[in-house]
């Protein structure tokens, strides 16, 4: 039957999370080089952890394990929005 979810790649939320990761990497590519190993790395790791937690949670589709992985995925955006807000004025000034 079409539309069946057989793996994490079939989950729309995972697909959207992967699109977010691509956007984050594009955006952070314009950050100052001084932030490459600081906030840039933190933002990128936080973004990629979202689809990773969704994928791992799919492997534990039932019970508390699944809930824990999904809760972790929901927390991750907070870990990259705060640095983005901090770096936005600096980045915009650095772009000619």
matplotlib code that plots the C-alpha trace (Angstrom):
import matplotlib.pyplot as plt

x = [0.0, 1.5, 2.1, 3.3, 6.0, 8.6, 11.6, 12.6, 13.2, 9.5, 8.6, 7.7, 9.1, 12.5, 12.4, 11.6, 14.3, 16.8, 15.8, 16.3, 19.9, 20.6, 19.3, 21.4, 24.6, 24.0, 23.4, 26.3, 28.6, 28.4, 29.4, 32.7, 35.6, 36.4, 33.2, 33.9, 34.9, 32.6, 29.1, 29.0, 29.9, 27.4, 24.6, 25.4, 25.6, 22.3, 20.6, 21.8, 20.9, 17.2, 16.8, 19.3, 17.0, 13.9, 15.6, 16.8, 13.4, 11.8, 13.9, 12.2, 8.7, 7.0, 7.3, 9.4, 12.5, 10.5, 9.2, 12.7, 14.1, 11.2, 11.5, 15.3, 14.5, 12.0, 14.6, 17.3, 15.9, 16.4, 20.1, 20.6, 18.2, 19.9, 23.3, 21.7, 20.0, 23.4, 25.3, 22.8, 23.9, 27.6, 27.0, 24.9, 27.7, 30.3, 28.4, 29.4]
y = [0.0, 3.4, 5.9, 3.3, 4.4, 1.8, 3.8, 7.1, 8.5, 8.2, 10.5, 14.0, 15.5, 13.9, 15.2, 18.7, 18.5, 17.5, 20.6, 22.7, 21.2, 22.3, 25.8, 26.1, 25.0, 27.5, 30.3, 29.4, 29.4, 33.2, 33.5, 35.1, 32.8, 33.5, 31.6, 28.5, 26.4, 28.1, 29.1, 28.0, 24.4, 24.5, 25.6, 23.0, 20.2, 21.3, 21.3, 17.9, 16.4, 17.0, 14.5, 12.2, 12.0, 11.5, 8.7, 7.0, 7.4, 5.7, 2.6, 2.7, 3.4, 2.5, 3.3, 5.7, 5.4, 6.9, 9.7, 10.6, 10.8, 12.9, 15.2, 15.6, 16.5, 19.1, 20.8, 21.1, 24.2, 26.2, 25.3, 26.9, 29.8, 31.5, 31.6, 32.7, 35.6, 36.5, 36.3, 37.9, 41.5, 40.5, 38.5, 41.2, 43.7, 41.4, 40.8, 43.5]
z = [0.0, -1.0, 1.8, 4.3, 6.6, 6.6, 7.8, 9.2, 5.8, 5.1, 8.0, 6.8, 10.0, 9.3, 5.7, 6.9, 9.6, 6.8, 4.8, 8.0, 8.3, 4.7, 5.4, 8.6, 6.8, 4.0, 6.5, 8.8, 5.7, 5.8, 9.5, 10.4, 10.2, 13.9, 14.8, 12.7, 15.7, 18.2, 17.6, 13.9, 14.9, 17.8, 15.6, 12.9, 15.4, 17.0, 13.7, 12.6, 15.9, 15.1, 12.3, 14.0, 17.1, 14.9, 13.1, 16.2, 17.8, 14.8, 15.8, 19.2, 17.9, 21.2, 24.8, 26.7, 24.4, 21.5, 23.6, 24.9, 21.4, 20.1, 23.2, 22.4, 18.8, 19.9, 22.3, 19.7, 17.9, 21.1, 21.0, 17.6, 17.7, 20.6, 18.9, 15.6, 17.3, 18.9, 15.6, 13.3, 13.8, 13.5, 10.4, 8.7, 9.3, 7.8, 4.5, 2.0]

ax = plt.figure().add_subplot(projection="3d")
ax.plot(x, y, z, "-o")
ax.set_aspect("equal")
plt.show()
